[in-house]
Amino acid sequence: MPADLAVIGLGPYGLPLAQAAVAAGISTIGYRTGPEPGSLSAAEQRRMLAQGFRTTANATELGRVRTAVICAPTPRGADGGLDLGQVETAARTLAARLRPHTTVILESPVPPGTTEGHLLRLLESGSGLRAGRDFHLAYSPSRVDPGNRDHTPANTPKVIGGLTPACTESAAAFYGRITDKVVRARGLREAETVQLLETNFRHVNIALVNEMAALCHDLGIDLWDVLRCAETKPFGFQAFRPGPGVGGHAVPQDLTAHAGRTLRMAELAQEVNSRMPRYVVQRAAALLNEHGKSARGARVLLLGVTYKPDLADRQGSPAQEIAVRLMELGASVSYHDPHVPSWNVLDHPVPRADSLYEAAADADLTILLQHHRTYDLQGLSVKAQLMLDTRGATPTGAAHRL
């Protein structure tokens, strides 16, 4: 039996959408665009399959749905901009099977103007149909926060912008079955720019607090106490936390590669955040030196190598660069992560600590990179010879904080 919805791209954007659609009772199929890392647990995926969700490699089935949502990943390309290759492949695959009256929605992060200036042409040339007349075309920024149990697709407002008012309403009718609130943008470009603003907002604010972390360390100020006090302000402030780097699938954009336009703040934020892994290694080497040890030959244990707590996703995790830099200094690196059974760096396996407390006691330095809920940080900080906490998660005074 034909499905109502096809989710094209089953990575970090597509799987949560498919999960929400299935939960809402929408008959859904998934079509992969490449080797996409999933963001749902095995249990969640089994639950979806039990509810009727299925994946398919048969592109013909894409032409039997009423709504097709393209969720292909758009990683950073060699020029620094977003690589739209998988979006283009998905569009061509769909266009060859596209039927009249279908609603096509793009959710992948793209530069403003992509849906109307690029996707539209691919769909029209491949199908012989006209957008806005024969089929509906819209854009909706993906608002996925993997692992967040408070904000789910069902209670997160969905922004929608269509090629025409009728396109917007068709997309709104679809998303209205999934989420509590639909927000209509004036058009495609406005909806695309919502994604641009939201992504850069995150990166810019993380960059600010990362710079504050380095400044406060130099001045002997407890940044974590500063944040604790600052976030009591009920207006004009939103607390962000520093860390060893910014991971995830959302890539900050300055539009230089796309339109020759520079968003200076986004450019600076990327520059600041990309320095954090190096800063962590510098702090680690300094701590070892203060305790009479050299980084060369030191045993360093990394705790948590995923980009987000309690998830297995390592996309963009700073742990990789931190491990490489430590190895370049001559350190012997091992790791522990309850969600990552094996980990390779520079094509070589990194030893995994099986007995966590023994490994922390044996290591010259333990670095907390990701705070998974299973970690007993009080106990670990007691066992560890020396501990650097890049997340501010340990009790005050129990470890050296970033």
C-alpha positions in Angstrom: 0.0 0.0 0.0 1.4 3.4 -0.9 2.6 5.6 2.0 1.5 9.2 2.7 5.0 10.5 3.4 8.4 9.8 2.0 11.4 11.1 4.1 14.4 11.3 1.8 17.5 11.2 3.9 17.6 9.2 7.1 20.3 11.0 9.0 20.1 13.5 11.9 17.2 15.5 10.2 15.2 12.8 8.6 15.0 10.1 11.3 13.5 12.4 13.9 10.9 13.7 11.3 10.1 10.1 10.4 9.7 9.2 14.0 7.3 12.1 14.7 5.3 11.3 11.6 4.9 7.7 12.5 3.9 8.6 16.1 1.2 10.9 14.6 -0.2 7.9 12.6 1.2 9.0 9.2 2.1 6.1 6.9 5.8 6.8 6.3 8.6 5.4 4.2 12.3 6.3 4.4 14.7 6.6 1.5 18.4 6.9 2.2 20.6 9.3 0.2 23.9 8.0 1.5 25.7 6.4 4.5 23.9 8.7 7.0 24.6 8.4 10.7 21.4 7.9 12.6 20.4 10.0 15.6 17.8 7.5 17.1 18.5 4.7 19.4 18.1 1.1 18.3 15.1 0.8 20.6 13.4 3.8 19.0 14.0 2.5 15.5 12.6 -0.9 16.4 9.5 0.9 17.8 9.1 2.8 14.5 9.3 -0.4 12.5 6.6 -2.0 14.8 4.4 1.1 14.0 4.7 0.5 10.3 7.7 2.6 9.2 9.8 1.0 6.6 12.9 1.9 4.6 13.1 1.3 0.8 15.7 1.4 -1.8 13.1 1.4 -4.6 12.9 5.0 -5.8 9.7 4.2 -7.6 7.9 4.4 -4.3 8.7 8.1 -4.0 6.2 8.7 -6.8 3.3 7.3 -4.8 3.3 9.6 -1.8 1.4 12.8 -1.2 4.3 14.5 0.7 8.0 14.1 0.1 10.5 15.8 2.5 14.1 16.1 1.6 16.3 15.8 4.7 19.7 15.0 3.1 22.8 16.2 5.0 24.7 19.2 3.8 28.2 19.0 5.4 30.9 21.6 5.0 32.5 21.4 1.6 36.1 22.0 0.5 35.3 25.7 -0.2 33.9 26.2 3.3 30.3 26.4 2.2 27.7 23.8 2.4 28.0 20.7 0.2 24.6 20.4 -1.5 25.5 17.2 -3.4 23.2 14.9 -1.5 20.3 17.3 -1.8 20.8 17.5 -5.5 20.9 13.7 -5.8 17.7 13.5 -3.8 16.0 16.1 -5.9 16.9 14.3 -9.2 15.8 11.0 -7.8 12.5 12.4 -6.7 12.0 14.5 -9.8 12.0 11.5 -12.1 9.0 10.0 -10.2 7.2 13.2 -9.1 3.5 13.2 -9.6 1.1 16.2 -9.8 -0.3 17.5 -6.6 2.6 16.2 -4.5 3.9 18.5 -1.7 7.7 18.7 -1.8 9.5 20.2 1.3 13.2 20.8 1.9 14.4 20.6 5.5 18.2 20.3 4.8 20.2 23.4 5.9 20.9 25.4 2.8 21.9 29.0 1.9 19.0 31.4 1.3 17.8 31.2 -2.2 18.6 27.5 -2.7 15.0 26.1 -2.8 13.8 28.6 -5.4 17.0 29.1 -7.3 18.3 25.5 -7.4 15.9 22.9 -6.1 13.0 24.2 -8.1 15.0 23.9 -11.4 16.1 20.3 -10.6 12.5 19.3 -9.8 10.9 21.0 -12.8 13.5 19.9 -15.4 13.4 16.3 -14.1 9.6 16.0 -13.9 8.2 18.2 -16.6 5.9 19.7 -13.9 5.8 23.3 -12.8 6.2 24.2 -9.1 3.4 26.2 -7.7 1.0 25.0 -10.4 1.5 21.2 -10.7 3.1 20.5 -7.3 3.7 22.4 -4.1 7.2 23.5 -3.0 8.1 24.7 0.5 11.1 25.0 2.9 11.0 24.3 6.6 14.2 24.6 8.8 14.9 21.5 10.7 14.7 22.1 14.5 16.1 18.9 15.8 17.9 18.6 19.2 18.9 15.0 19.5 18.4 13.6 23.0 16.3 16.5 24.2 13.3 15.0 26.0 11.7 18.4 26.7 11.6 19.8 23.2 10.4 17.2 20.7 9.1 17.6 17.1 5.6 17.5 18.6 5.9 20.6 20.8 8.5 22.6 18.8 6.9 25.2 16.5 7.5 24.5 12.8 8.4 27.3 10.5 7.2 27.0 6.9 7.7 29.1 3.8 6.2 28.2 0.4 6.8 29.2 -3.2 3.2 30.4 -3.3 0.6 30.9 -0.5 -1.0 27.7 -1.6 2.3 25.9 -1.2 2.7 27.3 2.3 -0.8 26.1 3.2 -0.2 22.6 1.8 3.0 22.3 3.9 1.2 23.7 6.9 -1.5 21.1 6.6 1.1 18.4 6.6 3.1 19.7 9.6 -0.1 20.5 11.5 -0.5 16.7 11.8 2.9 16.4 13.6 3.4 19.6 15.7 1.3 21.7 18.0 2.2 25.0 16.2 2.9 26.0 12.7 4.6 29.4 11.9 4.2 30.8 8.4 7.1 32.7 7.0 6.5 35.2 4.1 8.3 33.0 1.6 11.0 30.5 0.9 14.0 32.8 1.5 12.6 34.0 4.8 12.2 30.4 6.0 15.7 29.4 4.8 17.2 32.4 6.6 15.5 31.4 9.8 17.7 28.3 9.8 20.8 30.5 9.0 20.0 32.8 11.9 19.3 30.0 14.4 22.5 28.1 13.6 24.7 31.1 13.7 23.1 32.3 16.9 24.2 29.1 18.6 27.8 29.3 17.3 28.2 33.0 18.0 27.1 32.7 21.6 29.2 29.6 22.2 32.2 31.4 20.8 31.6 34.3 23.2 31.5 32.1 26.3 34.5 30.1 25.0 36.5 33.3 24.8 35.2 34.2 28.3 36.5 30.8 29.5 40.1 31.6 28.4 39.9 35.2 29.7 38.6 34.1 33.1 41.2 31.4 33.5 43.9 34.0 32.8 42.4 36.4 35.4 41.8 33.7 38.0 38.0 34.2 37.8 35.6 31.3 38.3 33.6 31.5 35.0 31.1 28.9 36.1 30.2 31.0 39.1 29.8 34.0 36.7 27.4 31.9 34.6 25.5 30.7 37.6 24.9 34.3 38.7 24.3 35.8 35.2 21.6 33.3 34.3 19.4 34.6 37.1 18.7 37.7 35.0 15.2 37.2 33.7 15.6 39.2 30.5 18.3 40.0 27.9 20.5 37.0 28.7 20.6 33.4 27.7 23.2 31.1 29.2 25.5 29.2 27.0 28.3 26.9 28.3 31.9 26.7 27.1 33.4 23.4 26.0 36.2 21.7 24.1 34.8 22.6 20.7 31.5 22.7 18.8 30.2 19.5 17.3 27.0 18.5 15.6 25.6 18.5 12.1 24.6 22.2 11.9 27.4 24.1 10.1 27.7 27.8 10.7 27.4 29.8 7.5 28.9 33.2 6.4 27.6 32.9 2.8 31.0 33.7 1.3 31.1 30.6 -0.8 27.5 31.0 -1.9 26.9 34.7 -2.5 30.2 36.4 -1.8 28.8 37.8 1.4 30.5 37.6 4.7 28.8 37.5 8.1 31.7 38.7 10.1 30.3 37.5 13.4 29.8 34.0 12.1 33.3 34.0 10.6 34.8 35.1 13.9 32.7 32.5 15.9 34.0 29.7 13.7 37.5 31.0 14.2 37.1 31.1 18.0 35.4 27.7 18.3 37.8 25.9 16.0 40.6 27.0 18.4 39.1 25.3 21.4 40.6 21.8 20.9 44.0 23.3 20.7 43.3 25.4 23.9 42.2 22.2 25.8 45.5 20.5 24.9 47.4 23.5 25.9 45.6 23.5 29.3 46.3 19.8 29.6 50.0 20.2 29.0 50.2 23.1 31.4 48.4 21.1 34.1 50.8 18.1 33.7 53.8 20.5 33.8 52.5 22.1 37.0 52.4 18.7 38.6 55.9 17.8 37.5 55.0 15.7 34.5 55.6 16.2 30.8 53.0 15.6 28.1 55.5 13.3 26.4 54.9 9.9 27.7 52.0 10.9 29.9 49.0 8.6 30.1 45.9 10.6 29.2 42.3 9.3 29.5 39.6 11.0 27.5 36.0 10.7 28.9 33.2 11.0 26.4 34.1 11.3 22.7 30.6 12.1 21.3 29.5 15.6 20.4 26.5 15.5 22.7 25.8 13.8 26.0 24.0 10.4 26.1 24.2 9.9 22.3 26.5 7.8 20.2 26.8 10.5 17.4 30.4 11.7 17.0 29.8 14.1 14.1 32.1 17.1 14.5 33.2 16.0 18.0 36.3 17.9 19.1 37.6 14.7 20.7 39.2 13.6 17.5 41.4 16.7 17.2 42.2 16.7 20.9 43.4 13.1 20.7 45.5 13.8 17.6 47.2 16.8 19.3 47.9 14.9 22.4 49.5 12.1 20.4 51.6 14.6 18.6 52.9 15.8 22.0 53.9 12.2 22.7 51.1 11.4 25.1 49.6 7.9 25.4 45.9 8.3 24.9 43.0 6.0 25.9 39.3 6.7 26.1 36.1 5.7 27.7 32.6 6.3 26.3 29.5 4.2 27.2 28.1 4.8 23.7 31.2 4.2 21.6 32.5 0.6 21.8 35.5 1.4 19.5 37.2 4.5 18.2 39.9 5.1 15.6 42.2 8.1 15.4 44.5 8.5 12.4 43.4 5.1 11.3 44.6 3.5 14.5 42.4 2.1 17.3 42.5 4.0 20.5 42.6 1.7 23.6 39.2 1.7 25.4 39.2 1.6 29.2 37.1 -1.3 30.4 37.5 -0.6 34.1 36.8 3.1 34.3 37.9 3.8 37.9 41.1 1.8 37.5 41.8 3.7 34.2 41.3 7.1 35.9 43.5 6.1 38.8 46.2 4.9 36.4 46.1 7.9 34.1 48.4 10.9 34.7 45.5 13.1 33.5 41.8 12.5 32.9 40.0 14.9 30.6 36.2 15.1 30.7 35.1 16.0 27.2 31.5 14.9 27.3 29.3 14.6 30.4 27.3 11.4 30.0 24.7 10.7 32.7 26.3 7.4 33.6 29.5 9.1 34.8 29.9 9.4 38.6 32.0 12.5 38.4 32.4 12.8 42.2 33.8 9.3 42.3 35.9 9.8 39.3 37.4 13.0 40.5 38.4 11.2 43.7 40.0 8.3 41.8 41.8 10.5 39.2 45.3 11.6 39.8 44.6 14.8 37.9 41.4 15.9 36.2 40.5 18.6 33.6 36.8 19.2 33.3 35.9 21.0 30.0 32.1 20.9 30.8 32.0 22.4 34.3 30.2 19.3 35.4 32.3 18.2 38.4 31.6 19.5 41.9 33.3 22.8 42.8 36.9 22.1 43.7 36.9 18.5 42.6 38.7 19.1 39.3 40.4 21.8 37.2 37.8 23.4 35.1 38.1 24.9 31.6 
